[in-house]
């Protein structure tokens, strides 16, 4: 993660993502936390562009339309294609950056012509497109048109400098305004290619947060790491029916002035599968503004523990007091990639270990949820603190639409957790924890405060926000060497809990059993540790998290933008 001196910051920065004002995944966290630092460094020179997928009956809770001098005037006069519209306002997050939501329906009518043009210019093969490809490309195309219109309108250049006149000769030529257009993930790749073809003086940056073909290889249960050097991205795309997305992502990576990714481990993946080594690694930081402090932290932790213990008792019929050891794993619903299989096997291993406390492990991963369980809600509404009989299938808090086919439910049953063992329980929470799930009715971060440990044993994890969030709350965590965050920890701290609140377990394609055993031992250590040790671990966790704040990591983006501007200046 080398940094170079920053000669200049862009006068105008566009960042385009499907997750601007649209909370559907980890990139939302990257952008929304980074925004506050960008605003501090250079207020209102960053314009985030996201899809307008909202309506009057279902408005975005994160966007507020309002007057932005210059941009609002542009939006009223902009001559955009039919079916393309914009709303200008602010993203309702810390820092309140400028945001533009783009309606892109009109781009479907011209997609065949546009795809043909991108094939001619950049070799993007859209012939085998399916699923969300057309939607992503229509938005990206519209976003590129919007950027072109804004740049040509002179926004951000209302008071251009007057050329200075030397004593002899003609006026000196002034440098063009420094504009960077930054595109995240393959879903915005068409926008980058459009800007490159139409606005050669605009610098372009492309970030892949996870390669589409790498994720697909792992999702299809193929070993990625032992055989990485032998994989050809184009060949694997044909085998896995990923040709269109891979072709677009590869073209965007190749054509961008600067190509970035979020970790060294993903940089190696990009070099092999996309055939370009990223110019800059831009690790993901975070903002600590959502972390409670002082007496508020103690209150939130107590409330979270009471809630989780009551749910555990209501489901299992066992009494769990505050001495119980509570463990959480969470994230995207990717059974193998996120290591959910490992986590469940760790819980089973703990039943065979000598642990001084009862253990309750929570799997907080959204699935195809139907509704909160009525029998569980009835028990929780009774006011009782604990119960002495289990519910039917006492391992899940919500009903699923595909209960019999869900892989997590299947593995929990296979491991025998439905036959209640008071020493170790597993509870599957298959919904988004947004404060209105019907069972806990607390947001995820509030529940995270109540955990004694978290485990994120990922197989495919380009960065890994969940363990970083965990230590920000002072909760020790276990992750693996296959996560970008785990690699950062190893490069920055000693690999033990009392150094950084994190334990990084070595994981590869051939040591599954060792991974399970080692994580079980790490949890056993935490469960059996005395109060003074745990206090040291929690302090170390918060200290490590402070090193990953955006104020420390934003310099990597500065380097990327400076390099992109330098390349654009030669055109």
Helices and strands as residue ranges (DSSP letters): E 12-16, H 26-41, E 46-51, E 63-65, H 71-77, E 85-91, E 98-103, G 105-110, H 111-122, H 133-153, E 179-184, G 186-188, H 189-198, E 203-208, H 212-219, G 228-230, H 233-239, H 243-255, E 258-261, H 264-273, E 280-281, G 288-290, H 294-316, E 325-331, H 340-350, E 359-365, E 369-372, H 374-381, E 398-400, G 403-405, H 407-414, E 424-429, H 444-448, E 453-455, H 465-472, E 477-480, H 484-492, H 497-500, E 502-505, H 512-528, H 531-546, H 550-568
